[in-house]
């Protein structure tokens, strides 16, 4: 998990207790990295995990995300719900 030092304790508590708020924050963070990487979703996922400096674990994180996505695709209805289609 990437630690954002800009958050204060009350913000962290809100993100932990409010799943909708944490999902919105995750979406906004991913969209930032998506724009930063000029639409490269694989690099976006790695940067989402590691920040500006990619680390060796970033590739493993990407591999696990791709694995989860492929598992979700096996359950098409759930997958479409997850991606908002």
Secondary structure, DSSP 8 states (H G I E B T S, - for coil): ----TT--HHHHHHHHH-HHHHHHHHHHHHHHHHHHTTT-HHHHHHHHHHTTS--HHHHHHHHHHHHHHHHHHHSHHHHHHHTT-
